[in-house]
Amino acid sequence: MEKLEDYGGPRFINDTFYFGICKEQIEQHETADARKKELEEELQSVEYESPEY
């Protein structure tokens, strides 16, 4: 998959608008993905005190 930086930016008037939306969504996805990995690692490190877990 090509990286966003490889795209080279908008080419038409509406591209500016849609390019901005796509860039924002990609950044949100990357942030959420990084946070998900942090939470998964935190969950792995939790020692459960009760046997019911």
N, C-alpha and C positions, 0 to 999 in steps of 0.2 A: 504494500500500500504506500502510495506517495505521501510524504509529509506535507503539511500545510504550507511550509516555507517554500517547497518545490513548485507550488502552484504558480507563483509569480504575481499574484494579486488580481484584482478585478479587471475585466476587459471592456465591459459595457456599463451603462448607467445603472441598471438594476443589479448588476453584479456587485457593486459596492455594498448595497443593502444586504443582499443574500450572503455575500462573503463575510460580512460582519456577523450575521446570525450564525453561520457555520463555524466561524472562528470561536465565537463565544460558547457554542455548544461543545466543541471539541475541548476547550479549556475546562468547562464544567465537568465533562466526562473524565478528563485526566485527573482533576482534583478529586472527584468522587472515587475514582479507581484507586488513587493513592491512599485515600482515607479508608477505603474498604480493606486494603492490604494491612494498614496499621491496626485496624480493629480485629482482623483475623489473627494477626500476630499476638495482639493483646489477649485475645480469647485463648489462644494456644498456651500462653504463659500462666493463665489463671489456675491455681490449685484449688480444687473444690474441697471444702471441709466436710460436707455432708455426703454420705454414701448414696443418697437419692439422686445426686447429679451424675 
